Amino acid sequence: MQISRVGSIQCILGEGPVWDVAEQALYFLDIGRRLIHRFAPSDGSLKSWEAPSGPGAMALRERGGAVVAIKDTLHTLDFGTGAFEPLAVARDQPAEATFNDGKVDRQGRFVVGSCSTSMDAPTPIGGIYCLQPSGSLQKIAGDIAFSNSPCFSPDGRTLYFSDSARHALYAYEYDTQRGRVGARRLLADTSQLGGLPDGSTVDSEGLIWVAIFRGRKVAAFRPDGRLERVIDLPVSLPGSVMFGGAGLDQLYVATIDPAYFNEPTEKGAGCLYVIEGLGARGLPEPRFAG
């Protein structure tokens, strides 16, 4: 196994990596600088777009461009012009909440979390929203203080989702026909790992790979909650993970600079990393069908 730094980009708040199989490119966010990046490993090129405010999540669209979650609104992004246009608004989201972290389900819906904007004392005013391809946006779950980790089991019938404020990684029953959640169970408490569950992805065998924020590691859990594997990282604030590469066997890790929280920075913080030789493979990330 080998962990390497990718390119020279250094984020202040690196999050939300999305590997696109068609383009063989990695999209990821620097929320602190309001940027959406596209990195192409084939030639090392980097292209960036500036959002009107910090983007909490993004997904690529089947028709081109992206859908980007900002505060209480989902926007479309035209990569050619850089223009953002409102698509749907979460009118029932409290003013003290914001979108944070999202993934596309196996049917092409964009499922995005909502959370408290207070990092010191978050309250469970957030939840989970589902954007249908038609543009209809509905809240499908509540009782979330700090949303993270959305990802889907290989069959699409389980939604994994974290409340980082509770160190809790949950598994929700997921209705693939309607885009709705059912019963929720606690899959894992990451307190044992010394950090909070942040961005996640699922591999082809169904393991859930989770960035452990403040824990300096990535952890892999089995669907029954058993801890399968722990990988130590060179920095303490991993933000999110995503499998990529031609064989979907490279795990990309977006990280965060402690300076964002007015803490001393550390060498390599905010950089993008790739872990090779894991012996695991990811799944192609769906595009939003709307």
N, C-alpha and C positions, 0 to 999 in steps of 0.2 A: 504494500500500500504506500502511496506517495501523496503528499499534500503540497501543492504548488500555488504560488500567487499568479493570477492571470492579468496580463497587461499592466498598465501603469495607472489605471483609474483608481481614485481613492474617494469614496463617498463619505459624507458626514453621517448619513442614515441610510445604509444600503439595505434594501428589502425587495420582496416580490419577484424573484427571478422566474422567468417563463422561457422554456426552451421550445423553439419552433422547429419541428422536424422538416417542414417544407423548405424553410430558408437556411436550416442548419446554423441558426443564430440564437443568441441569448439576449432576451430583453430583461432589464431589471431597473429598479427605482432608486433614486437618491431623494428620499422624501424631504430631507432637510434643505436641499438646494432646489427643490421643485422640479427635478429632472427625471426624464425617462430615457434610458440608455439602450442602445442596441449594439451588441458586441458580436463580431463574426470571427470565430477562431481560425477560419481558413486563411485569412490575410491579416488578422489582428486589428481590423478597422473598428472604429467606434463612432457611432452617430448618436446625437442627443436632441431631445425636444424639451422645451421648458413649458411647464404647466402653469396655469394662473394661480394655483395654490398647491400646497403639498399633496401629491397624489397618494392616496392610501392603498390603492390596488389597481391592477390593470389586467386586461385579457385581450388577446388578439381576436379579430373578427374574421369570419369566413369571407365576407365581402371586401376585406382589406381594411387597413387601419386598426384601431383599437378602441375598446371601451375602458374609460378611466374613472375611478371613483374618487371624488374630491368633496370633502365635507359631507353634505347631505344630497349631492347630485351625482348622477352617472352621466358622463360626457362621452361623445365620440371624439376620436382624434384622427385627423387626416395626416398620415405621415408625409404626404407630398407637400402640403401647404403649412403644416404645423398648427392648423386651426382646430380649436376645441368647440364643440357644440353640445348644449344640454340635451340629454336623451330622456332621463327620468329623474324625478325628485322624490326623496323619502319624506313626505310631508308630515308623517307621524313621528319622525325622529326628533328627540329633544334637542334644544339648542346647544346643550352641553355635551352632545355626542357627535361622533364623526365616523365615517366609514374607515375601516382598517382591515386589510387582507381579504383576498377573494380568489376563487377558482371557478372554472367552468366545469359543469357536471358532464356526464357521458352523453347527455342528450342535447348539449349546446346551450344550457342556461348559465347565466353568470350568478354565482352565489357569493355574497359579500357580507362581511361582518360589520357591525356597528359597535362602537365602544365609547366609554367616558373619555373626555379630553383631559381629565385630571390624572396625571401619572402618580401623584403623591397619595391621593385618596380616591381611587376610582370607585364608582358606585354602579350597581347592576342596571343601568339605564339603557344598555345596548342590546343587541340581538343579532339575528341573521335575516338577511333580505335575499330574495330571489328575483332576478331580472329575466323575464321570459323573452324569447326571440321576438315576440310581438311588441316589446317595449313596455309591457306591464310590469310594475315593480310592487312586490308585496313583502311584508314582514312575515317570516314563517316561524320565528322563535324569539324569545326574550330571555331575560335573566342572565345577561352577559355584562361583565364589568369592563374587561379589556380583551377584545376579540383578536384571535390569531389562529393559525394552523389549518384553515379549511383545506381539505383534500378528500378524495373519494376512493373507496375500495375498488379493486379491479372490476367487480360486477356492477359498481355504481350504487349498490343498495345500502351502503353505509357512508355517512358523512362524518369525517373526523373534524373536530373543531375544539379550539382551546379557549379557556378563560384564563389568561396569563396571570391576572390578579389573584386567582385562587390556586395557581400551580396545577391547574386541572386540564387534562386532555380527555375530551369526551368522545363518545361514539353515539351518533344519532341514527335511528332507523330512517331511511330515506326512500320516499315514494318516487320512483323514477318516471312514472307516468305524469305526475302532477307537479313535481318539484316541491314537495312538502316534507317536513320532518315528523317523525313519530317519537317513540320513547327514547330517552337519553340515559346513557349509563356512563359512569366514570371509568375510563380506560386506564389512566395512569395519573399519579401525582408525582410531579417532577421535583418536589422538594428534596428527594433523596439524591438528586443529581446536582444540587447546589445552584439551581437557576430556574428560570421561567420558560414554559413552552412558547416558542415563537413560530416562525413559518415552517411548514411541513410539506412533504410529498409522499407518495406511495409507490413502492416498486412492483414489479410484475408478479412477485410472490405474495403480495399483500402486506408486507411490512410497512410500518409508518415511520419515516425518517423525520426527526424533529430537531430544529435548531434550539439549543438550550441557552437562552439569553442569560448572561452573567455566569453561566456555568462553564464556558470555554470548551464546549463539546457539542457533538451531534449524537443523538441517541436513536436507536431503531427499536421499535416495539412491535411485538406480534399482535394480531387482531384480538387476542384474548387479554392483552395488557402486559404480558410478560416482557421484560427487558431482554432483548436479544443481543444488542451490541452497543458499545460506547466508543466514540472516536474523539480523542483529545485534539484540540485546535490550537494554533499559535496565538489566537486573540480571544478575549473574554466575552465579546458581545456579538456572536453570530445572530443574524437577523432572519435568514430563511434559506431553504435548500431546494434544489431542483436537479433531477437527472437530465443530462444532455450528452452531446457527442453523437457521432454517427451510429454507435451501437447502444446509445442511451445508457452507457455504463460508467459515465463520469458524473460525480456529484458536485455540482456548483454550490458554493456557499457565499452568500452576500453578508457583509458584516457592517458593524456600526462603530463609529469613533466615539469613545467616552466623552470627548470634548463637547458633543451635542448636549450632554447632561451636566455641563460645567465641571467635569471631572478630568483629571490628568489623562492626556492621550497616551497611547501605547504604540510601540512599533508595529506597523502592519495593520493597524486598526482602520476599518472602513474599506479595506481592499477586497477584491473579489478573489476567491480561492477555488481550486478544483481538486477533488480527491479522486485518485485513480487506483485501480486494482482492488476494489471492494468485493468483486465477485457478485455484484447485484446489478440489475438492470431496471430502468424506469419504464414508464408507459408513455406513449405519445400524448401530449397535452392537447385536449380538444380546443377548438376555437368557438367563440360565441357565435351562435347561429343567427343572430339578429343583425 
